[in-house]
Amino acid sequence: GAEEDSLRHTTLDHINTFAKKGLRTLAFAYKHLEQAEYQHFIMRFRQASSKIEGRTEAISKVCNMIEQNLILIGATGVEDKLQESVPEVLTSLRAAGIVVWVLTGDKQETAVSIGYSSKMYSRDTDLLYIRSVNFDDTRHKLLELLESTPTGQVHKQALIINGCAMTHVLHPELRGMFIRLCQTCQTVICCRVTPIQKSLIVSTIKEELKIITLAVGDGANDVSMLRQANIGIGIAGREGTQAIMASDFAIEKFEMLRKLVLVHGHWSYYRIADFIIFFFYKNVFFSMLSFFYQFFNGFSGNFPPEEFMMITFNTFWTTPGTLVAFTLNQYSGTKEGILNNPRVYKKGRHNVAFTKKQFFLHLAEALYHSFLVFFIQTVTCWDNAMGRLECGGGMSFIAIFIMNINLLIRSPNITWIHVVACIGSIILSFLWFLLYGMAPFLYKLFNEDPYFTFYMAVIQPVFWCNLTICTVLAFLPRFFFQMLLSYNPRYPKNFERSFMSLQTLLKNPGHVFRKRRFVPVSVPLIGT
C-alpha cells in the first residue's frame, strides 16, 4: 500500500545518505512462516547442504525460495573506520608498482567514499562506472569505455563496478574486454560482490594475466578469496579467526602489510634467488675438482679428496654459513631505507636477481675457481711427490676456504653471526681433518687409510702458499670487474667508492662486532 511505498522510499533515502557518508548500511526485513513451510525449508536446506557437488548453487537456490515477500522494517548505518595508516600503506604499495584492487560487499557510494579516504584515487581522477543489469548492456558499456580509453597505457582513472555487472564481465565472451579495460586504470573497485565472486575475480586475474596475486582479508567472507590467491594474508580483528586460519600469513593490523610485503617480501626474494645460485656455485666448484682429476687417473672413478671429506663437505663445512647468510642478509639497504623508497621493490618484480646472466656468471666463476684450485694444487704436489690423499685433502680445504670467504664477501651486510658461521666453518673443518687422520676408529669405517695425510699436507709450506695464491687469484677478477662496472668518467669519485667498504673491513675487521645491526659492504657479485 501507500504506507509500504512511503517506508520503502524513506529507507532508500536513508541508505543513500548513509552510504555517501561512508557508513556501512544494512536493511532489515522479516517474514511470518507457518510451521509446515518452515519444516519444508529446513528439509530442502539440509539436502542442499549435504550435496558433494554444486553445494553452493543448491543452497543459494533454496534460500532464494524463502527470501521473498519480506516485510521491510528499516535500515541502519554503521561507521566502519579505516585502520591507522591505511592511506600510507596503499600509497607505498602503489609506489612499489603493485596494482591494488578493492573487492567489497558495500554499496557503491560507500565503496567510492572509502576509495577517496584511503587515497586510492584523488578528486581529479576520472571514475568509470559499470552498473549494467543484463548481459547486453554490460557488453555495450565495456565497448563504450574501451573506445573512449586508449589501451596500452595506464590513465588517471579508476573503474567502479557492481556485483550484478561483475557476474556478466566474468563471462568468457566479455572477460578479455574487461581485463583490457582494467589494465588502463590505476585501480579497480568491485562493490556489492559476493564471496564467491571475490574468488572468481582473483582466479580470472591469475589465469588471464599470468601474474602473482596477493589477497588481504579479515572476515569469513574473504576465505574463498584468500585460498584462491597465490598468497593470502589474514588480518586479526573482531570478525573472527576464519580469515587467519585460511591465510598463508597473519598480521594484527593493516599497517603491518607494508613491512611484510615491501621489506620481508623484497628480502625473501633476494635470499631465495641468491641461495639457489650459490648452491649451484659451490656444488659445481667441488664436483669439477673430481672431474678434472679423471684426466690424470685414466677415468678410473677415483676422487682427489678422501671419501669422508666428500660426505661432510655439503653437510657441515659449507651449510652453516649458507644458512646464516641467507637468513640474515638484508638487500637494498636497511628496513627504514626500503620503507622510505618503495620503488626498490620493483627490482624483485622485474626478477633482476635470478636471471640467466646471473646464473651463468656464477657458473663461470665456479668453473674458474675449480680449475684454479685443482691445477695449482696438482702441479705443486706433483713436484713435491705428495700422494693423492695428501694432495686431495689440501685441495678440499682450499675449496672450503674459498667458498666460505666468497659467501662472506658477497653478503650485503656483515654481522658477527656471519663471521662466526663462515670463519668457524673454516676453523672446524681444518681441525676435524687433522683429528680425523689421527683417529683410526673413525677412518677405518671407510675403505681408505688417511692416516696423517692431511697433517702431512699442511706442514708443507707449499700448502700455505697455494692457499694464499688461490684465494687472491680467485677473487681478483671479481674486484677488477666490479671496479670497471662502477667506473664512470663523468663521476670519477664512484670509482674510489668501490674500495671504501673493503678498505674499512681490512683496516678494522672489528667493526663487524659493533652493536650496529647493519654494516654495508659494497662488494656485490659482477652484474648485480
Salt bridges, closest charged atoms under 4 A:
ASP5 OD1 - ARG8 NH1 2.78
ASP80 OD2 - ARG24 NH1 3.00
ASP106 OD1 - ARG24 NE 2.87
GLU109 OE1 - LYS107 NZ 3.73
ASP124 OD2 - LYS156 NZ 2.74
ASP136 OD1 - ARG139 NH2 3.25
GLU173 OE2 - ARG139 NH1 2.78
GLU208 OE2 - ARG175 NH1 3.76
ASP222 OD1 - LYS198 NZ 2.85
ASP274 OD1 - ARG410 NH2 2.42
GLU365 OE2 - ARG478 NH2 2.82
GLU448 OE2 - ARG388 NH2 2.44
